[in-house]
Amino acid sequence: MAHRHELTDYEKGQIEGRSGMMSHAEIGRELGRPRRTVSSFLQRLHERESKENIPRPGRPRKTTKSDDRYLIRTAELDTDQPLKELRNATNLGISIQTIRQRLREVGIRKWVAKKRALLTKDQAKQRYRWAVERRHWTRDNFALMLFSDETLFKKNNDARRKRVFRRQNKTEKYAPQNIQGQIKGPGVSQMIWGCFIGDKLGPLVFIDGTVDKHTYIQLLTENLLPFIKLLHENGIHNVIFQQDNTSPHHAKATMDWLKASAEQYAFTITEFPPNSPDLNPIENLWSILKAELYRQYPDTMYLPGSGKAIRTELCNRLNKIWWDIDTDLLNKLIDSMPMRVNAVRKGKGWYTEY
């Protein structure tokens, strides 16, 4: 007979909370529990008016409810501490396995921490203020925002993980067909700048060398201004130009040029909070561009030739992928902006899922 696992208090709460909106089978599928278990619990809850299990003989529980609360509170105070340190800090005389079980009873497990741009308290305040000021903005407002950014593409920077079918032995583990090759060295890279507004892609610009205030002003002169002029010719006005807070973008010479150009070409410049890639949907386009580069051209990391020849081929491939981006995707990114702003506001300026 299969070993039965009692419902934890957390699971009981999950079932009870969903019982008025979902069928027993739907609850079971969502929580990974058999439908019969869900139905039995809800029947007992109705009959006894209590979620507590009836005591049954067996090995006594090693911790009290007070111990459990102390353990959970200590874990939540320092979320990245190893289980061994948590055991030493609580000094409850229980094993790591028991600690792991008590945390799982309330839905807590060890997860890989998500990576995000590091925020300070002041930056979080600026993000929160920016979001509050735009809490009433609709999709139509964000559709007039011209999002821009730079990113660096590397020849041998495929972030995808190769997954293979094999048996659990060293012979198959190290077989050539089951290995994801890596190339040492810095490789060849290409800096690019791009922008988009609403469902319209702007130019994709390939930059030689690094970006300083002079190259940035030249880039905007040759690419941003003609694009804004084209937007006006197509009946799109009241454009709001967005850029992040890197030094070349906010140098005095750059800002003076932008203000003069904004007046001449009838667009506005928005202040943008620092370290906020989650508020700039062009970051999603960069991720897609990088993924598609290696999906459509799996030989990218093995391109032969000189650095110049490789960069030329990278530019050709990236340019094709860029102009193949579908308008539906751009619309979905704009649709997400009110939700992104709301997430920053709800998080008081701290990290979001975007």
Secondary structure in CASP SS format (residue, H / E / C, confidence):
PFRMAT SS
TARGET T0000
AUTHOR 0000-0000-0000
METHOD secondary structure of the structure
MODEL  1
M C 1.00
A C 1.00
H C 1.00
R C 1.00
H C 1.00
E C 1.00
L C 1.00
T C 1.00
D H 1.00
Y H 1.00
E H 1.00
K H 1.00
G H 1.00
Q H 1.00
I H 1.00
E H 1.00
G H 1.00
R H 1.00
S C 1.00
G C 1.00
M C 1.00
M C 1.00
S C 1.00
H H 1.00
A H 1.00
E H 1.00
I H 1.00
G H 1.00
R H 1.00
E H 1.00
L H 1.00
G C 1.00
R C 1.00
P C 1.00
R H 1.00
R H 1.00
T H 1.00
V H 1.00
S H 1.00
S H 1.00
F H 1.00
L H 1.00
Q H 1.00
R H 1.00
L H 1.00
H H 1.00
E H 1.00
R H 1.00
E C 1.00
S C 1.00
K C 1.00
E C 1.00
N C 1.00
I C 1.00
P C 1.00
R C 1.00
P C 1.00
G C 1.00
R C 1.00
P C 1.00
R C 1.00
K C 1.00
T C 1.00
T C 1.00
K H 1.00
S H 1.00
D H 1.00
D H 1.00
R H 1.00
Y H 1.00
L H 1.00
I H 1.00
R H 1.00
T H 1.00
A H 1.00
E H 1.00
L H 1.00
D C 1.00
T C 1.00
D C 1.00
Q C 1.00
P C 1.00
L H 1.00
K H 1.00
E H 1.00
L H 1.00
R H 1.00
N H 1.00
A H 1.00
T H 1.00
N C 1.00
L C 1.00
G C 1.00
I C 1.00
S C 1.00
I H 1.00
Q H 1.00
T H 1.00
I H 1.00
R H 1.00
Q H 1.00
R H 1.00
L H 1.00
R H 1.00
E H 1.00
V C 1.00
G C 1.00
I C 1.00
R C 1.00
K C 1.00
W C 1.00
V C 1.00
A C 1.00
K C 1.00
K C 1.00
R C 1.00
A C 1.00
L C 1.00
L C 1.00
T C 1.00
K H 1.00
D H 1.00
Q H 1.00
A H 1.00
K H 1.00
Q H 1.00
R H 1.00
Y H 1.00
R H 1.00
W H 1.00
A H 1.00
V H 1.00
E H 1.00
R C 1.00
R C 1.00
H C 1.00
W C 1.00
T C 1.00
R H 1.00
D H 1.00
N H 1.00
F H 1.00
A C 1.00
L C 1.00
M E 1.00
L E 1.00
F E 1.00
S E 1.00
D E 1.00
E E 1.00
T E 1.00
L E 1.00
F E 1.00
K E 1.00
K C 1.00
N C 1.00
N C 1.00
D C 1.00
A C 1.00
R C 1.00
R C 1.00
K C 1.00
R C 1.00
V C 1.00
F C 1.00
R C 1.00
R C 1.00
Q C 1.00
N C 1.00
K H 1.00
T H 1.00
E H 1.00
K H 1.00
Y C 1.00
A C 1.00
P H 1.00
Q H 1.00
N H 1.00
I C 1.00
Q C 1.00
G C 1.00
Q C 1.00
I C 1.00
K C 1.00
G C 1.00
P C 1.00
G C 1.00
V C 1.00
S E 1.00
Q E 1.00
M E 1.00
I E 1.00
W E 1.00
G E 1.00
C E 1.00
F E 1.00
I E 1.00
G C 1.00
D C 1.00
K E 1.00
L E 1.00
G E 1.00
P E 1.00
L E 1.00
V E 1.00
F E 1.00
I E 1.00
D C 1.00
G C 1.00
T C 1.00
V C 1.00
D C 1.00
K H 1.00
H H 1.00
T H 1.00
Y H 1.00
I H 1.00
Q H 1.00
L H 1.00
L H 1.00
T H 1.00
E H 1.00
N H 1.00
L H 1.00
L H 1.00
P H 1.00
F H 1.00
I H 1.00
K H 1.00
L H 1.00
L H 1.00
H H 1.00
E H 1.00
N C 1.00
G C 1.00
I C 1.00
H C 1.00
N C 1.00
V C 1.00
I E 1.00
F E 1.00
Q C 1.00
Q C 1.00
D C 1.00
N C 1.00
T C 1.00
S H 1.00
P H 1.00
H H 1.00
H H 1.00
A C 1.00
K H 1.00
A H 1.00
T H 1.00
M H 1.00
D H 1.00
W H 1.00
L H 1.00
K H 1.00
A H 1.00
S H 1.00
A H 1.00
E H 1.00
Q H 1.00
Y H 1.00
A C 1.00
F C 1.00
T E 1.00
I E 1.00
T C 1.00
E C 1.00
F C 1.00
P C 1.00
P C 1.00
N C 1.00
S C 1.00
P H 1.00
D H 1.00
L H 1.00
N C 1.00
P C 1.00
I H 1.00
E H 1.00
N H 1.00
L H 1.00
W H 1.00
S H 1.00
I H 1.00
L H 1.00
K H 1.00
A H 1.00
E H 1.00
L H 1.00
Y H 1.00
R H 1.00
Q H 1.00
Y C 1.00
P C 1.00
D C 1.00
T H 1.00
M H 1.00
Y H 1.00
L C 1.00
P C 1.00
G C 1.00
S C 1.00
G H 1.00
K H 1.00
A H 1.00
I H 1.00
R H 1.00
T H 1.00
E H 1.00
L H 1.00
C H 1.00
N H 1.00
R H 1.00
L H 1.00
N H 1.00
K H 1.00
I H 1.00
W H 1.00
W H 1.00
D C 1.00
I C 1.00
D C 1.00
T H 1.00
D H 1.00
L H 1.00
L H 1.00
N H 1.00
K H 1.00
L H 1.00
I H 1.00
D H 1.00
S C 1.00
M H 1.00
P H 1.00
M H 1.00
R H 1.00
V H 1.00
N H 1.00
A H 1.00
V H 1.00
R H 1.00
K H 1.00
G C 1.00
K C 1.00
G C 1.00
W C 1.00
Y C 1.00
T C 1.00
E C 1.00
Y C 1.00
END
